[in-house]
Amino acid sequence: MLARMKRANYIKPLKSKKLYIMKHLKSILKSSIAIMVLSLVFTSCSKDEAVEMEEQQLDTTEVTQLAEIDEASESLTDIVIDVYESDPSDSSRTATRPGGLPDCVTITVVLEQGYREVTIDFGIEGCVVRGNTLKGKIIMYYTRDPEAQEVMISYSLEDFYFNNKNILGSKTLLKEKSNDNGNPQFTHTLDLTVIWPNGVEASREGMKIKEWVEGYSSGIWSDNVFEITGNWTSTFRNGNTHTYEVIIPLRREVICTYFVSGSIDVQRTNFGGVFDFGDGDCDNQATFTFNDGTVREITLN
């Protein structure tokens, strides 16, 4: 009897010890699993954050490239408006030189009754115009009636390059002699494609309204100032599409390469924000504020 009691007392602590070890192992196992899960979560978060940062970097790169389309588009429009306003039509070939265009630009005019075709040729080698290197031709057409309150101007591009970017497509400009503010106004229908030297390609369709707020009829090219509103869509060859809407009018001073102020709301499927050109300084600096409030400084090329 005594022997059996001693044996039972021996077994009981042994069983307790086994239970303790098993419970301890389970605890260790749970802790290890928890650590593994946390590790996976943190690793996943880090990867997600890296992907998000990479996507945001890609998005701001595309936004910067779209600002370069703005630069090319607005410079083209400045030239077309300048040539139109100068009316170089007193002969089939004219030496009339619209303000700001150097001697390396050849302007040829073909006249018919009530119709003008004007070719603005920057040459095969290129010509530096207002700080930008342009190659190829702009061919514009319009009917100019002094009594008309509206004039339709259209132009197309032939082998045209703007700072080594190939620009394809055409535009129409409907000119109103006087809008509600008493200023001349141009309504643009956009249809352009831009191809960068590295093969990146983007197209743009939409509408811009360009109000001539300063310098009209002064005869001085350098004092022209426009304010631009409107909306448009830009699509990259990779399928990324950006929709734009001007929320503060973009101020275009023709002596400056980029807009000096104003902002645009930019939206994409998984991305959006506001592109802001600043408060009036003539520089290549801008900011992009993501929808989550993150602000990134942008340097335009």
Backbone torsions as a table, in degrees:
resi	resn	phi	psi	omega
1	MET	NA	-48.4	178.9
2	LEU	-61.3	-39.1	179.9
3	ALA	-65.0	-39.2	-179.9
4	ARG	-68.0	-36.9	178.7
5	MET	-65.2	-42.5	179.1
6	LYS	-62.5	-40.7	-179.7
7	ARG	-66.4	-39.4	178.6
8	ALA	-64.4	-41.9	178.3
9	ASN	-64.2	-30.1	179.8
10	TYR	-73.3	-42.2	-179.0
11	ILE	-66.8	-40.6	-176.2
12	LYS	-58.6	-49.6	176.7
13	PRO	-62.4	-34.0	-179.3
14	LEU	-64.2	-43.6	177.9
15	LYS	-64.2	-40.0	178.7
16	SER	-61.9	-39.4	179.9
17	LYS	-65.6	-39.9	178.8
18	LYS	-64.1	-44.1	179.1
19	LEU	-61.1	-40.1	179.3
20	TYR	-62.3	-43.7	-179.3
21	ILE	-65.0	-42.4	-179.2
22	MET	-63.6	-43.8	178.1
23	LYS	-62.7	-40.0	-179.8
24	HIS	-64.9	-40.2	178.5
25	LEU	-64.8	-41.0	177.4
26	LYS	-61.2	-40.2	179.3
27	SER	-64.2	-43.3	178.0
28	ILE	-62.5	-42.5	-178.8
29	LEU	-63.2	-43.3	178.5
30	LYS	-62.2	-42.4	179.1
31	SER	-62.9	-42.6	180.0
32	SER	-62.8	-42.8	178.9
33	ILE	-63.4	-42.1	179.4
34	ALA	-60.7	-42.9	179.3
35	ILE	-63.7	-41.7	179.2
36	MET	-62.7	-42.9	-179.8
37	VAL	-63.4	-46.5	179.1
38	LEU	-60.5	-40.6	179.4
39	SER	-61.8	-43.4	179.0
40	LEU	-65.0	-40.0	179.7
41	VAL	-62.0	-50.2	-178.8
42	PHE	-63.5	-40.1	178.2
43	THR	-63.2	-42.9	178.6
44	SER	-62.6	-43.4	178.8
45	CYS	-60.7	-43.3	-179.1
46	SER	-62.0	-41.6	178.9
47	LYS	-65.9	-42.7	179.0
48	ASP	-61.9	-42.4	179.4
49	GLU	-63.7	-40.1	179.8
50	ALA	-64.3	-42.5	178.8
51	VAL	-63.7	-43.0	-179.9
52	GLU	-62.4	-42.6	178.7
53	MET	-63.3	-40.0	179.6
54	GLU	-65.0	-40.8	178.9
55	GLU	-64.9	-41.4	178.8
56	GLN	-64.5	-39.0	177.8
57	GLN	-62.9	-42.7	177.6
58	LEU	-61.6	-42.9	-177.9
59	ASP	-63.7	-42.9	179.9
60	THR	-69.4	-30.6	175.0
61	THR	-63.1	-44.3	179.1
62	GLU	-66.2	-39.3	178.3
63	VAL	-62.2	-40.4	177.6
64	THR	-63.4	-42.3	178.5
65	GLN	-64.2	-36.0	178.1
66	LEU	-68.9	-31.6	174.4
67	ALA	-66.4	-31.1	176.3
68	GLU	-69.7	-31.7	173.0
69	ILE	-64.0	-41.6	176.8
70	ASP	-56.5	-45.5	-179.1
71	GLU	-58.2	-48.8	-178.8
72	ALA	-65.0	-45.5	-177.6
73	SER	-62.5	-45.3	-178.2
74	GLU	-69.0	-37.1	178.0
75	SER	-64.5	-41.0	176.0
76	LEU	-59.6	-46.3	-178.4
77	THR	-64.5	-39.8	176.9
78	ASP	-56.4	-45.3	-178.1
79	ILE	-65.3	-45.4	-179.1
80	VAL	-61.7	-45.4	179.7
81	ILE	-63.7	-41.6	-179.0
82	ASP	-62.1	-45.9	179.9
83	VAL	-66.8	-41.2	178.8
84	TYR	-61.1	-45.8	-177.5
85	GLU	-66.8	-29.4	-179.7
86	SER	-77.7	-20.0	178.9
87	ASP	48.9	65.7	-178.7
88	PRO	-78.5	72.5	-169.7
89	SER	-132.5	23.6	-178.4
90	ASP	-82.7	-3.4	174.7
91	SER	-161.3	170.7	179.0
92	SER	-69.8	-20.1	171.4
93	ARG	-136.3	128.8	-174.0
94	THR	-130.9	145.9	176.3
95	ALA	-97.5	7.8	178.6
96	THR	-56.2	130.6	-173.5
97	ARG	-116.6	98.8	176.3
98	PRO	-57.1	149.3	-175.7
99	GLY	-55.1	136.7	175.7
100	GLY	86.4	-8.2	179.1
101	LEU	-95.4	125.0	-178.5
102	PRO	-76.7	173.6	-177.2
103	ASP	-66.7	-18.9	180.0
104	CYS	-73.2	-7.5	177.0
105	VAL	-93.4	126.1	177.6
106	THR	-103.0	128.3	179.2
107	ILE	-113.4	121.5	179.2
108	THR	-117.7	133.6	-177.3
109	VAL	-121.7	130.7	172.9
110	VAL	-111.6	124.7	-175.7
111	LEU	-108.0	134.9	166.7
112	GLU	-134.5	167.6	-176.7
113	GLN	-60.7	117.8	178.3
114	GLY	72.1	12.8	-174.3
115	TYR	-144.8	142.0	176.1
116	ARG	-133.7	137.0	169.8
117	GLU	-118.5	122.1	-176.8
118	VAL	-119.7	126.0	176.5
119	THR	-107.6	123.7	177.8
120	ILE	-107.6	109.5	-170.6
121	ASP	-109.8	121.9	-179.4
122	PHE	-100.0	0.7	176.8
123	GLY	84.9	163.0	179.4
124	ILE	-73.9	-37.3	-178.1
125	GLU	-78.8	-20.0	179.0
126	GLY	102.8	160.2	-176.8
127	CYS	-145.9	134.0	-180.0
128	VAL	-84.1	116.5	-178.2
129	VAL	-123.9	114.6	176.9
130	ARG	53.8	40.8	175.5
131	GLY	87.2	-1.7	-179.9
132	ASN	-120.4	146.7	178.9
133	THR	-93.6	118.3	-178.6
134	LEU	-115.7	140.8	175.6
135	LYS	-130.9	154.5	176.6
136	GLY	90.2	-158.0	-172.4
137	LYS	-130.6	146.7	165.2
138	ILE	-110.3	124.3	178.7
139	ILE	-113.6	114.6	-175.9
140	MET	-116.7	150.7	-177.2
141	TYR	-132.8	140.1	175.1
142	TYR	-164.2	158.0	172.3
143	THR	-112.9	121.7	-175.6
144	ARG	-108.6	114.5	178.3
145	ASP	-119.5	112.4	-177.0
146	PRO	-57.4	-24.7	-178.2
147	GLU	-88.3	-15.7	-175.7
148	ALA	-73.2	145.7	176.2
149	GLN	-89.0	-15.5	178.6
150	GLU	-135.7	143.9	177.7
151	VAL	-133.6	132.3	177.2
152	MET	-96.7	124.1	178.2
153	ILE	-117.5	134.8	174.7
154	SER	-131.2	153.6	175.5
155	TYR	-150.5	153.6	176.6
156	SER	-127.4	166.4	-175.9
157	LEU	-118.2	140.6	-179.3
158	GLU	-127.2	114.4	-178.9
159	ASP	46.6	48.9	-170.7
160	PHE	-98.7	134.7	177.8
161	TYR	-129.9	138.6	176.8
162	PHE	-123.5	109.8	-176.5
163	ASN	50.1	48.8	177.1
164	ASN	70.3	5.4	173.4
165	LYS	-97.9	127.9	-179.9
166	ASN	-79.2	123.3	-178.7
167	ILE	-109.2	125.1	-179.6
168	LEU	-118.7	152.8	172.0
169	GLY	119.1	-160.8	-175.7
170	SER	-152.2	168.5	178.5
171	LYS	-143.2	153.8	166.5
172	THR	-122.7	143.3	178.8
173	LEU	-126.7	119.2	174.3
174	LEU	-97.3	113.8	-178.3
175	LYS	-95.1	127.6	169.9
176	GLU	-103.6	130.9	-178.3
177	LYS	-65.9	-28.9	-178.3
178	SER	-154.2	123.1	176.8
179	ASN	-93.1	-165.7	-178.1
180	ASP	-64.0	-22.8	178.5
181	ASN	-91.4	0.7	-178.4
182	GLY	81.5	14.2	-178.5
183	ASN	-109.1	150.8	171.3
184	PRO	-61.8	147.6	-177.4
185	GLN	-143.7	138.9	178.4
186	PHE	-117.9	128.2	174.4
187	THR	-105.2	119.7	-174.1
188	HIS	-101.8	134.4	166.6
189	THR	-102.6	121.1	-171.4
190	LEU	-99.0	138.4	172.0
191	ASP	-157.7	83.3	-174.4
192	LEU	-129.5	151.0	171.3
193	THR	-127.9	135.3	179.4
194	VAL	-120.0	131.7	177.3
195	ILE	-119.6	119.9	179.6
196	TRP	-80.3	160.2	180.0
197	PRO	-57.1	-29.0	-179.4
198	ASN	-85.1	5.8	176.4
199	GLY	96.6	-10.3	176.1
200	VAL	-61.8	137.4	-176.6
201	GLU	-135.1	137.6	176.9
202	ALA	-143.5	143.5	177.3
203	SER	-116.3	158.9	-178.1
204	ARG	-140.5	133.8	174.0
205	GLU	-134.0	146.0	178.2
206	GLY	155.7	-154.9	-176.8
207	MET	-142.5	138.9	173.2
208	LYS	-127.3	141.0	174.7
209	ILE	-112.0	121.3	-172.9
210	LYS	-116.3	108.5	-179.4
211	GLU	-96.2	128.9	-178.3
212	TRP	-87.3	98.0	-169.9
213	VAL	-94.0	-21.4	179.6
214	GLU	-145.1	146.7	172.4
215	GLY	90.6	-2.5	-177.9
216	TYR	-65.3	133.7	177.5
217	SER	67.6	9.5	178.3
218	SER	-77.6	-22.5	-176.2
219	GLY	79.1	3.1	179.8
220	ILE	-112.2	117.7	-177.0
221	TRP	-64.3	-39.7	-168.9
222	SER	-70.5	-12.8	-178.9
223	ASP	-99.8	9.0	-179.5
224	ASN	-73.7	132.6	178.3
225	VAL	-134.7	134.5	179.2
226	PHE	-124.7	152.3	170.2
227	GLU	-118.9	133.4	-169.6
228	ILE	-121.2	133.1	172.8
229	THR	-128.4	176.2	177.3
230	GLY	134.8	-171.3	178.1
231	ASN	-150.8	150.9	-177.8
232	TRP	-161.0	167.6	179.7
233	THR	-125.1	133.9	176.9
234	SER	-118.5	134.3	-177.3
235	THR	-126.9	127.9	176.5
236	PHE	-87.4	158.6	-179.2
237	ARG	-60.1	-29.1	179.7
238	ASN	-76.1	-0.3	177.5
239	GLY	101.0	-13.8	178.6
240	ASN	-65.2	127.3	-178.5
241	THR	-119.9	132.0	177.8
242	HIS	-117.2	131.0	172.9
243	THR	-105.3	138.1	-175.0
244	TYR	-122.1	140.4	171.2
245	GLU	-141.8	126.1	179.8
246	VAL	-72.0	125.8	179.4
247	ILE	-107.3	-25.6	169.4
248	ILE	-128.5	124.5	-174.9
249	PRO	-48.3	135.7	180.0
250	LEU	-82.2	125.1	-178.3
251	ARG	-93.6	120.5	-178.1
252	ARG	-111.4	106.9	173.3
253	GLU	-100.4	119.9	-168.3
254	VAL	-64.2	-17.8	177.6
255	ILE	-79.9	-7.0	179.6
256	CYS	-108.8	144.8	-177.8
257	THR	-68.8	-42.2	-176.3
258	TYR	-114.2	168.0	173.3
259	PHE	-58.3	143.6	-178.1
260	VAL	-95.2	-16.8	177.5
261	SER	-161.6	173.6	-179.1
262	GLY	105.2	165.4	-178.3
263	SER	-145.8	155.4	-176.5
264	ILE	-129.5	134.3	172.1
265	ASP	-83.6	126.8	-177.6
266	VAL	-118.9	129.2	179.9
267	GLN	-133.3	142.0	173.4
268	ARG	-136.8	173.3	-174.2
269	THR	-53.7	-50.6	-177.7
270	ASN	-117.3	31.8	-171.3
271	PHE	-165.8	146.8	177.0
272	GLY	-172.6	169.6	178.9
273	GLY	165.2	-167.4	-177.3
274	VAL	-122.1	125.9	176.4
275	PHE	-96.5	122.1	-174.3
276	ASP	-121.5	130.7	-176.9
277	PHE	-92.7	3.6	175.2
278	GLY	102.0	-163.3	-170.9
279	ASP	-113.2	17.3	174.4
280	GLY	127.6	-5.5	179.7
281	ASP	-75.2	141.4	177.8
282	CYS	-87.6	89.3	-178.6
283	ASP	-150.0	-176.8	-179.3
284	ASN	-106.4	24.7	-178.0
285	GLN	-103.5	139.3	177.6
286	ALA	-148.6	176.1	175.3
287	THR	-132.8	152.3	171.8
288	PHE	-125.4	124.1	179.4
289	THR	-107.3	113.0	179.1
290	PHE	-68.0	161.5	-179.5
291	ASN	-59.0	-25.9	179.1
292	ASP	-84.5	2.4	177.5
293	GLY	97.6	-8.5	177.6
294	THR	-65.4	131.6	-178.7
295	VAL	-111.4	131.9	179.2
296	ARG	-126.0	132.0	177.0
297	GLU	-75.7	138.0	-177.7
298	ILE	-121.6	130.1	172.7
299	THR	-110.2	118.9	-177.5
300	LEU	-84.3	141.0	-177.6
301	ASN	-98.9	NA	NA
